[in-house]
Amino acid sequence: MRSSTFARIAGLALLGAAIHVGAVRGQQAASVDTSKWTTADDHQNMMAQLGIRKLRPGPSGNAGAPNQANYNEATANPYPNLPEVLTLKSGRKVATADAWWKQRRPEIAEEFDREVLGRVPRNAPKVTWTVTTIGRANIGGHDVVGKQLVGHVDNSAYPALNVDIQMTLVTPANAKGPVPVMIMFGGGTLPVTLGGPAPRGRGPAPAGARAAGPAPAPPPVPADAPATDQLIAAGWGYASLSPTSVQADNGAGLTKGIIGLVNKGQPRKPDDWGSLRAWAWGASRGLDYLETDKTVDAKRVGIEGVSRYGKAALVTMAYDTRFAVGLIASSGEGGTKLHRRNWGEQVENLTASGEYHWMAGNFMKYGAAEADFGSKNLGDIPVDAHELIAMCAPRPIFISHGVPERGDAQWLDHQGSFMAAIAAQPVYRLLGAKDLGRSDDYKTEKMPAVLVSMLDGQLAWRQHDGGHTDAPSWKYFIPWADRMLKREAAVSATR
């Protein structure tokens, strides 16, 4: 009798679970009117799909808040053991470059696709590029040619949405041959001198820095020439690509932009791509155009970004092996910072309504306090930032940070970023590249002092004495990139 009762109860529980899953799937199968869709609507929809009832709140960057972010190194590593970058899921060690490329790297990419960043759909539409404006000007004493470009995304499958990628290309007018180019996440419009609008900022400061309130202004740092001037003077070109012309930087926009276009205006599924992956896709489409432009050395195209666009630049570099070099600046959580670190911005900040759109819906599971599956936390994420850096190997990557005193907030966890770089070293060495020159013990290795460069290898690190910017890094990045890309002879010949 007891066994019969137990079986009946178990059967009812299974039936209830099936009804819940069926209801969620039915909601997704039916067309949803997203014409007035808000971030709250989309965030709640994804929670329902995942069976999440409650998310843990993220820490605050405001000093003295009840949930103030942790900045105590003694409690910063609750999950000190990172996933082993050179161990297959089967437990077998990776000892050859061939095993990395054919086995381990695809394993890592799959877990980032499924759980963290989302998948780029196989039916992602083609992009047709058009040059709308060509101008000539003088930048920093050098004649340049500027092109305004529009990349129209094929929307024939869903004409209700239109996506036009905004990008510019500026190259030296008197170059003797094709030049290397840095794609920079920015405004996507030509400089004023070439007929473009007045420049705007690169994006807001990190949430933790904003919440902390104003601080006494430190003495000004002598300004370097703009990065664009430095690139042109060094014989490089640059492209400015507008990430928000590809995909909005908010949850309400997930039913629009390239993600909404592919989904025909409907909400995402849990493993669909988020904005970071969409922005990276846009950069790859920009590189598609550069490969057709005879003024560009398409084998020497790099990617650059600061803050949230630093995250996107890292994702771009990791997934698209055509990019030759990367400058990843102040990228924080979701970038070069370790997820497993309890310092500053946390996974729970990325699963909340303000930032969840950067990631795959599945990533929200790791901020769940109450859900059908129980709860998960940062220690349950199958991959971490060191593996995203390792996916860039052996190509040169320059990790840049500033200092908290000037606005590159503790929120970003500079030490956690350095630990991730240390933990990526074995892959760089396996593939014949030079690492940071430190031990692989990410648990004990400490950041070098501010202004101490680690630029001898393809994996590079430098913390400047400026704020939330990479402006002070360019005068070090450009000669380092020239050396890494073996341009030194070509540069010398033009001087």
N, C-alpha and C positions, 0 to 999 in steps of 0.2 A: 504493500500500500504506500509506504513511504517513497519507494523508488518511482511509483506511478505518479505521485504528487510532484516529485522533483522534476520528472520528465515534462509534466504539464506546464510547470512554472518556467522551465528552460525554454519550452516551445513558445510560450507567450512572449518571453524576452526577445527571442530571435525574431518573432513576428513584428514586435515593436521596432526593433532595429531596422528591419527590412522596410517598414512603412516610412521611417525617418529618412533613410537613404533614398528611397523611391521618391519622396516628396521633394528632396533637394534636387535630385536629378531631373524630376519633372519640371521644377522651376527653371532649371538651366535649359531644358529641351524646348520649353515654350519661349516665344519671343517676348522680350522685356522692353517696355517703353523707356528708353534712356534719354529722351529728349530733355528732361529736367533732372537728370541724374546728378546727385551730389557726391562729394567725397564720402560723406557718412553713409549714403546708400550703398556705394560700392564696397566700402570697408565692411559693412554689416553683411552684405551679400557673400563676400568671401569667407567671413567667419561662419556663416550658415553652411556653405559648401563643405567646410572643413570640420564641422561639428564642434566649433569653439563657442563656448558660452561666456567666457571671461578671459581677458588678457591681463597680464601683469603690467602695471604702469612703469614707464621708464624713469630713470633717475632724472633729477633736475640739475641744471648747471648753475642754479642760484645758490650761492653760499648761505647756509643757515636754513635752507628749506628742510622740511621733515624727511624728504626723500633725496637729500643732497647726494650728488654723485660721489663715488669713492675716489680719493686721491691718496690713499695710503698703500704704499707698495707692499706692505706686509700682508695685506688681504687682497691683493690684486690678481692672484692666480689661483682661483678656486678649482680650476681644471688644468693643472700644469702640464699634462701630457698631451701633446698635439698629435693628430693623425700622422702616421709615418709616411712621409712623402715618397719614399722609395720602397714601400712594401705593398704588394698586391693585396686585394681583398681576400685572396686565398691564403695569405700569410707568407707567400714566397717573396724573397728579396729581389729587387730589380738591380741587376749588375751591369747591364749593357744599354747603350743608347737605343738599340733596336727595341728592347723590351720596354723602355720608357715610351717611345713613340707609338708602338703598336698595342701596348697593354695598359701600362699605368696611367699615362696621360688621358687616354679615352675614359678610363674609370673615373678619374677626377672630374673631367669635363661633364660626364653624365650626372654626377652627384650635384655639381653646381647647377646644371640645367634643371634637374628635377626639384631640388630642395632650396636653392638659394637665389639664382638669377632668372630662371625660367628659360623656356626653349624658344628659339627663333623658328617660326613655322616654316615647314618645307614649301608652302605655297606663297611665301613672301613675294610681293609683286616686284616687277622690274622698275628701274628708275631711268628716265630719259633726261639727260642733261642738256641745257641750253645756255649759251653765253648771251646775256641780255645787255651788257654794257662793257666796253673796253675803254680804259683811260690811261693816260701817261702822266707822271708827276716825278718830283724829286723828293726822296725820303732820306733824311740824314746825309745829304750830299751825294746820293746815288740815284740815278734815273731808274725808274721802275715802270712796269706795265701791270695794270690791275684789271681783273676780269670779275664782273658780277655774274654769278651762276645761279640757276634754278634747276633743281632736280625734281622733275614731276614724277610722282609715284603713280603707276598704272592703277586707276581706280575703276576700271571697266566692270569689275565684279561687284562693286558697290559704289555707284556714282554719287550716293548721298554724302560721302565724305571725300574731301580733297586734301592731299598732302603734297606740299611743295617745299623741298629742302633748300634752305638759303645758305649759300657758301660763296666765298670770294677766294681768288687766287692772286697773289702779288709776287712777281718775280723780277730779278734784275734785268733791266732793258738791254744791257750790253754784255750779258754772259756769253762766253764762247761755246757753250754747250748746255745740255740739260743740267738743272740744279736740284739739289736735295730740297725737300719741302717739309715743314712742320705743319700738320693740321692741328689747329688750336680751337678748342670749344669756346665759342664767344658769340658775338653778335651776328656774324654771317653777312655783314655789309662792308662795303668798301670804306677805306679811310676818307676823312673829310677832304684831304688833298686830291683824292681821286674822284671826288664828287659824291661821297657817301655822307650819311647823317652824322651828327655829333655823337661821339662815343658814349656808351653806357657802361656801368659797372659789370664785373664778371659774375656777379651773383651774391646773394646774402652771406653773411658770416655764419659759422656754425651756430646751431641753436644754443649750445652751452655758452658760447661767447656772448650772444645777445642777452641771455638771461642773467648773466653775471652783472650787467649794468656798466655804466661808464667808469673808467679808471683814469688816474692821472696820466696825462700824455707824457711819454718819455721823450728825450731829445730826438730830433729828427735824424734819420739815417740818410747820408748823402745819396741822392737818387742816381741810379744808373740810367743809361739811355733806354728807351722802350725796347722790349724784346724784339719787336718788329724791325726797329732800326738796326739792332745788333745782328739779327739774322741776315738782313740785306747786306750789311757791311761785310759779313763773313762769306758772302756768296751763296747764301741760302735763299729760298723763297718761303712764303708762308700762306696758309689757307685758314680762313676763319669760317667755322661751321656753326650754325645756330642749332643747338640740340633741341630747343623747344619748337622749332619748325618741324622736327621729326615727331616728337612726342611731348605732351605737356608735362610740367613738373608738379603734378598734383593728381590725386586719386580720381577726381571727377573727369579728368581727361582720358582715363583708361578706355573709355568707350569711343574715343576720338583718336586723332593722330594715326600713326602707322599701326598701333595695336588695335585700335577700334576699327580701322579699315579692314584689316585681315579678319577680324571677328564680326564684320558686318554690323557694327554698332552694338554688339551684345557684350555682356560682362565676360571677364576672363575666366578660364578654368584654372585650377590650382597650380598647374605647371606651365602656364603661359608666361611669356616674357614680361618683365617689368621695364620701367623707364631706362634703367642703366643699360640693359641689354639692347633696348631700342635705340638709345643714343649711340651705342657702339656700332649697331647695324648701320646707322646713318653715316658714321665716320667711314665705315667700309665702303659704302656706296660713293662717298666722296673720293676715296682712293680709286674706285673704279674709273671715275672721271680722270683723275690725275694720270692714270696709266695710258690715257689716250692723248694727253697734252704733250706735245714735243718739247716744250720748255722745261719739263719736269723729269728728273731722274727717278723714275718710279721704283727703283730698287732701294732708294734711300729716302723713303717717306716716313716721318715720325708722327707721333700723337702726343698731345699735351693737354693737361687740364688741372684745375685747382678746385679743392673742396669736393662738392658732389660731382663736379666734372673731372676731378682727379680720379674718383671712383670709376667713372665712365671711361676715362683714358686707360686705366688698368685693365678693365674688362675688354676694351678694344684690342689692346696689345696681347692679352692672353688668348683671345679666340681667333684673331686674324693674323696668321703668321707672315702675311705680306708686309706688315708694319715693321720697319727696320730698327726703330729706336723709340723709347718712351720717356717722357718727363712727367712723373706722377707727384703732384704737390698737395700736401696737407689734406690727404684723402679721408682719414679717419675711419669710423665704423662702416663696414661695407667696402672699404678700400684696402689699404695696406695694414690697417690695424687688426690685430687678432680678435676674433669674436669671443674667444674664451677668456679674455682679460676683463676683470671687473675694475674698470678704470674709465671715468668719463662716460661718454656715450656708449649705450649698451644695445644689445639685440632688441630689448623691449622698446627702445626708441624707434627702431626700424620697423617694428611690427605695429606701432600705433598709427593713427590716421594721418599724421603729418608726413610720414616717410615710407609707409608700406609700399607705395606705388613704385618705388625704386626696384623692388625685389619681386620674385615670384610669389604668388599667393601662398604656396606651401611654406614659405619662410615664416609666416605668421604662427605656424605650429610651435615654434621655438620660444614664443612669448606667451604661450597658453597657460593659464592658471587652472581653468576648468574646461574640459572638453570630453567628447565621446571617447577619446583615446587616453584620457587621463590628463597629464601635463607633460610638457617638455621644456627644456631650458638650453642655454648656450652650450652646455657640455654634450648635448645630444646631436648637435649639427655634425654631419659626417665629414665635412671638409672645413678648412680654415684659410685665412688670408695667405699664409706661406705657400699654399698650393696654387693659389691664383697667381702669385708672383712666379712660382716655378713654371707655370704654363707659358711664361714669356721667354724662358730660357731656350737657347743660349743667347738670344738677342739682347742688346744692351738696354738696361732700364736704370734710370736715375731717380731715386726716391728723395724728395725734397720736403723739408719742414722749416718753419720759422720758430720763434720763441714765444711763450705765453706772455712775457712782459710787453710785447708789442702787438699782441692780438691773435697769435696762433695758439688758441686756447688749450689748456691742459685736457679739455674735453676730447681732443683728437688722439690722445695717448701716443705720444712720440716714442716712448720706450716700447710699447706694444707693437708699433710699426717696425722698429729696429729688430725686435725679436722675430717677427715674421720674415724679415729679410735674411736674418741669420739662419732660420730654419729652412729657407729655400736654397741655401748654398750647395748642398749635396747634388742637386740637379744641375746647377750651373757647371760644377766640376765634372760630373758624369758626361756632360755634353761637350766638354773640352773648352769651356769658358772659365774666366777667372772670377772668383768670388770676392767677398769683402776682406779676406785675409785674416779673419777671426776664426776661433773654434766654432764647432757646430752646436755648442751647448747654449741653446737659446734661453735656458733657465738662469744662467749666470752672466752671460755677456751683457755689458752695459753700453749705452750709447757713447760715442766719442763726444768730446766737448764741442760746444757751439763753435762754428767756423773751422773745425777740423775736417778736412775733406777725405773721403774714402773713394777715390776715383781712379784706382789703378786697374780695375777690371770691368767686365761687362755688367756686373751687379754693383751699383754705385749708390752712395749715401752722402748727403750733406745737409746739415742743419745751419741755416743762415741766421742772422740776428735781426731779421725783419719780422713782419707780421704774417697775416693770413694771405699769402701771396707767394708766387715763385719769381717775382721780379729780380731779387738778388741772386738767383741761381743761374740765370741765363749766361752770365759771363764765364761761368764754370762749365755749364752744360754744353755750350757750342763747341769749344775746343775739345772737350771730352768726346762728344759725338763725332767730331771730325776724325779723331784718333781711332775710335771704335769702328767707324765706317770706312777707315783707311782712305780718308780724303786729304791727309796732310800734304802729300806730294802735289795734288791738284791745287790746293790752296796756295802753297808756296809758289807755284808756277804763275799765279795770277798777280803776285805782289812784286 
